[in-house]
Amino acid sequence: LGAADYCVKEAAKYARERKPFGKPLAVNQAIQFPLVELATQIEMLRLLIRKTAWQMDRMSKPDVAKLLSDRVSMCNYWANRLVCEAADTAMQVHGGMGYSRHKPFEHIYRHHRRYRITEGAEEIQMRKIAAWMFGFAGPNKVAREQA
């Protein structure tokens, strides 16, 4: 979440400073709208993380595994996906310099992209969420019918 927030803030800052053809990049909706969407998603994720952490603080570790595992998976897979999108957008806003090693965005993208594969790939995280959502696992697990 912090890396995603950093990428968006740096891209917005650069868009205000960079003035090709005499006008800041920031006046273009093609620059504004993707950054607005990312900033909104960052705030939504921040609230989900805080709510999940608040709930975790109020229960034992075994209860967290029983009651909040799906929320932890939501935070995990969405944060990794969001930081990759934010880094990619920051690279795009910065142009060629954004992809170079003069800026941290390509490193942030590479570093966080691997977490979408390792440490419980996002498909695994999503499968866990789906199992809870559809009653295959978790506190609302539906007993399977015996044939």
C-alpha positions as YAML, in Angstrom:
chain: A
units: angstrom
residues:
- id: 1
  name: LEU
  ca: [0.00, 0.00, 0.00]
- id: 2
  name: GLY
  ca: [2.77, 2.43, 0.91]
- id: 3
  name: ALA
  ca: [4.65, 1.82, -2.33]
- id: 4
  name: ALA
  ca: [1.46, 2.29, -4.37]
- id: 5
  name: ASP
  ca: [0.73, 5.54, -2.56]
- id: 6
  name: TYR
  ca: [4.31, 6.71, -3.18]
- id: 7
  name: CYS
  ca: [4.06, 5.98, -6.92]
- id: 8
  name: VAL
  ca: [0.80, 7.90, -7.28]
- id: 9
  name: LYS
  ca: [2.03, 10.90, -5.29]
- id: 10
  name: GLU
  ca: [5.29, 11.06, -7.24]
- id: 11
  name: ALA
  ca: [3.43, 10.80, -10.55]
- id: 12
  name: ALA
  ca: [1.06, 13.62, -9.55]
- id: 13
  name: LYS
  ca: [3.99, 15.76, -8.40]
- id: 14
  name: TYR
  ca: [5.85, 15.18, -11.67]
- id: 15
  name: ALA
  ca: [2.70, 15.89, -13.70]
- id: 16
  name: ARG
  ca: [2.42, 19.29, -11.98]
- id: 17
  name: GLU
  ca: [6.10, 20.11, -12.62]
- id: 18
  name: ARG
  ca: [6.56, 18.81, -16.18]
- id: 19
  name: LYS
  ca: [5.41, 21.38, -18.74]
- id: 20
  name: PRO
  ca: [5.75, 20.15, -22.30]
- id: 21
  name: PHE
  ca: [4.44, 22.74, -24.76]
- id: 22
  name: GLY
  ca: [4.10, 25.25, -21.91]
- id: 23
  name: LYS
  ca: [1.31, 23.53, -19.93]
- id: 24
  name: PRO
  ca: [1.67, 21.09, -17.03]
- id: 25
  name: LEU
  ca: [0.93, 17.44, -17.81]
- id: 26
  name: ALA
  ca: [-1.47, 17.62, -14.86]
- id: 27
  name: VAL
  ca: [-4.06, 19.59, -16.86]
- id: 28
  name: ASN
  ca: [-4.70, 16.56, -19.08]
- id: 29
  name: GLN
  ca: [-7.52, 14.24, -18.06]
- id: 30
  name: ALA
  ca: [-5.55, 11.35, -19.55]
- id: 31
  name: ILE
  ca: [-3.04, 11.95, -16.74]
- id: 32
  name: GLN
  ca: [-5.59, 12.89, -14.07]
- id: 33
  name: PHE
  ca: [-8.12, 10.07, -14.35]
- id: 34
  name: PRO
  ca: [-5.80, 7.04, -13.96]
- id: 35
  name: LEU
  ca: [-4.16, 8.70, -10.95]
- id: 36
  name: VAL
  ca: [-7.56, 9.57, -9.45]
- id: 37
  name: GLU
  ca: [-8.69, 5.95, -9.82]
- id: 38
  name: LEU
  ca: [-5.50, 4.68, -8.19]
- id: 39
  name: ALA
  ca: [-5.74, 7.21, -5.34]
- id: 40
  name: THR
  ca: [-9.32, 6.09, -4.71]
- id: 41
  name: GLN
  ca: [-8.34, 2.42, -4.69]
- id: 42
  name: ILE
  ca: [-5.46, 3.19, -2.33]
- id: 43
  name: GLU
  ca: [-7.85, 4.81, 0.15]
- id: 44
  name: MET
  ca: [-10.29, 1.89, -0.09]
- id: 45
  name: LEU
  ca: [-7.49, -0.61, 0.48]
- id: 46
  name: ARG
  ca: [-6.12, 1.44, 3.38]
- id: 47
  name: LEU
  ca: [-9.52, 1.23, 5.08]
- id: 48
  name: LEU
  ca: [-9.82, -2.52, 4.45]
- id: 49
  name: ILE
  ca: [-6.34, -3.08, 5.90]
- id: 50
  name: ARG
  ca: [-7.11, -0.94, 8.96]
- id: 51
  name: LYS
  ca: [-10.47, -2.62, 9.56]
- id: 52
  name: THR
  ca: [-8.93, -6.08, 9.20]
- id: 53
  name: ALA
  ca: [-6.05, -5.18, 11.53]
- id: 54
  name: TRP
  ca: [-8.50, -3.71, 14.06]
- id: 55
  name: GLN
  ca: [-10.53, -6.92, 13.98]
- id: 56
  name: MET
  ca: [-7.37, -9.05, 14.29]
- id: 57
  name: ASP
  ca: [-6.30, -7.09, 17.36]
- id: 58
  name: ARG
  ca: [-9.52, -8.08, 19.08]
- id: 59
  name: MET
  ca: [-9.22, -11.86, 18.73]
- id: 60
  name: SER
  ca: [-6.83, -14.73, 19.26]
- id: 61
  name: LYS
  ca: [-4.60, -16.01, 16.49]
- id: 62
  name: PRO
  ca: [-6.67, -19.20, 16.02]
- id: 63
  name: ASP
  ca: [-9.82, -17.07, 15.74]
- id: 64
  name: VAL
  ca: [-8.14, -14.85, 13.15]
- id: 65
  name: ALA
  ca: [-7.49, -17.94, 11.02]
- id: 66
  name: LYS
  ca: [-11.09, -19.08, 11.47]
- id: 67
  name: LEU
  ca: [-12.84, -15.74, 11.05]
- id: 68
  name: LEU
  ca: [-10.67, -13.34, 9.04]
- id: 69
  name: SER
  ca: [-8.57, -15.42, 6.68]
- id: 70
  name: ASP
  ca: [-10.59, -14.23, 3.69]
- id: 71
  name: ARG
  ca: [-10.06, -10.56, 4.61]
- id: 72
  name: VAL
  ca: [-6.32, -11.07, 5.00]
- id: 73
  name: SER
  ca: [-6.28, -12.67, 1.54]
- id: 74
  name: MET
  ca: [-8.24, -9.71, 0.12]
- id: 75
  name: CYS
  ca: [-5.67, -7.28, 1.51]
- id: 76
  name: ASN
  ca: [-2.78, -9.40, 0.27]
- id: 77
  name: TYR
  ca: [-3.80, -9.96, -3.32]
- id: 78
  name: TRP
  ca: [-5.26, -6.50, -3.87]
- id: 79
  name: ALA
  ca: [-2.25, -4.66, -2.43]
- id: 80
  name: ASN
  ca: [0.14, -6.55, -4.70]
- id: 81
  name: ARG
  ca: [-2.02, -5.95, -7.76]
- id: 82
  name: LEU
  ca: [-2.50, -2.28, -6.87]
- id: 83
  name: VAL
  ca: [1.18, -1.50, -6.39]
- id: 84
  name: CYS
  ca: [1.99, -2.99, -9.79]
- id: 85
  name: GLU
  ca: [-0.68, -0.86, -11.44]
- id: 86
  name: ALA
  ca: [0.49, 2.25, -9.59]
- id: 87
  name: ALA
  ca: [4.14, 1.67, -10.55]
- id: 88
  name: ASP
  ca: [3.17, 1.04, -14.16]
- id: 89
  name: THR
  ca: [1.13, 4.26, -14.25]
- id: 90
  name: ALA
  ca: [3.95, 6.23, -12.63]
- id: 91
  name: MET
  ca: [6.35, 4.93, -15.28]
- id: 92
  name: GLN
  ca: [3.89, 6.00, -17.99]
- id: 93
  name: VAL
  ca: [3.48, 9.50, -16.56]
- id: 94
  name: HIS
  ca: [7.25, 9.92, -16.25]
- id: 95
  name: GLY
  ca: [7.85, 8.69, -19.79]
- id: 96
  name: GLY
  ca: [11.22, 7.15, -20.63]
- id: 97
  name: MET
  ca: [12.74, 8.43, -17.42]
- id: 98
  name: GLY
  ca: [10.10, 6.50, -15.46]
- id: 99
  name: TYR
  ca: [11.38, 3.22, -16.83]
- id: 100
  name: SER
  ca: [15.01, 4.08, -16.24]
- id: 101
  name: ARG
  ca: [16.91, 3.43, -13.05]
- id: 102
  name: HIS
  ca: [16.87, 7.18, -12.35]
- id: 103
  name: LYS
  ca: [13.43, 6.65, -10.83]
- id: 104
  name: PRO
  ca: [12.39, 3.80, -8.50]
- id: 105
  name: PHE
  ca: [9.24, 2.76, -10.36]
- id: 106
  name: GLU
  ca: [10.65, -0.08, -12.44]
- id: 107
  name: HIS
  ca: [12.25, -1.53, -9.30]
- id: 108
  name: ILE
  ca: [9.00, -1.19, -7.35]
- id: 109
  name: TYR
  ca: [7.13, -2.90, -10.17]
- id: 110
  name: ARG
  ca: [9.63, -5.78, -10.47]
- id: 111
  name: HIS
  ca: [9.90, -6.26, -6.72]
- id: 112
  name: HIS
  ca: [6.16, -6.33, -6.07]
- id: 113
  name: ARG
  ca: [5.23, -8.24, -9.23]
- id: 114
  name: ARG
  ca: [6.91, -11.32, -7.80]
- id: 115
  name: TYR
  ca: [4.55, -11.25, -4.80]
- id: 116
  name: ARG
  ca: [1.67, -11.82, -7.19]
- id: 117
  name: ILE
  ca: [3.32, -15.16, -7.98]
- id: 118
  name: THR
  ca: [5.09, -16.17, -4.76]
- id: 119
  name: GLU
  ca: [3.97, -15.91, -1.14]
- id: 120
  name: GLY
  ca: [0.55, -17.29, -2.07]
- id: 121
  name: ALA
  ca: [-0.15, -16.31, -5.67]
- id: 122
  name: GLU
  ca: [-3.12, -14.01, -6.16]
- id: 123
  name: GLU
  ca: [-5.11, -16.88, -7.67]
- id: 124
  name: ILE
  ca: [-4.59, -18.83, -4.44]
- id: 125
  name: GLN
  ca: [-5.68, -15.81, -2.41]
- id: 126
  name: MET
  ca: [-8.74, -15.37, -4.63]
- id: 127
  name: ARG
  ca: [-9.56, -19.07, -4.34]
- id: 128
  name: LYS
  ca: [-9.53, -18.75, -0.56]
- id: 129
  name: ILE
  ca: [-11.84, -15.74, -0.70]
- id: 130
  name: ALA
  ca: [-14.18, -17.57, -3.08]
- id: 131
  name: ALA
  ca: [-14.26, -20.62, -0.78]
- id: 132
  name: TRP
  ca: [-15.41, -18.40, 2.08]
- id: 133
  name: MET
  ca: [-17.81, -16.43, -0.11]
- id: 134
  name: PHE
  ca: [-19.52, -19.53, -1.51]
- id: 135
  name: GLY
  ca: [-19.59, -21.53, 1.72]
- id: 136
  name: PHE
  ca: [-16.90, -24.11, 0.87]
- id: 137
  name: ALA
  ca: [-14.74, -22.95, 3.81]
- id: 138
  name: GLY
  ca: [-14.73, -20.52, 6.70]
- id: 139
  name: PRO
  ca: [-17.32, -19.77, 9.37]
- id: 140
  name: ASN
  ca: [-20.24, -20.08, 6.93]
- id: 141
  name: LYS
  ca: [-19.11, -23.42, 5.54]
- id: 142
  name: VAL
  ca: [-22.06, -25.38, 4.20]
- id: 143
  name: ALA
  ca: [-22.09, -29.07, 5.01]
- id: 144
  name: ARG
  ca: [-21.76, -31.13, 1.84]
- id: 145
  name: GLU
  ca: [-24.67, -33.32, 1.07]
- id: 146
  name: GLN
  ca: [-23.94, -37.01, 1.39]
- id: 147
  name: ALA
  ca: [-24.89, -39.06, -1.67]
...
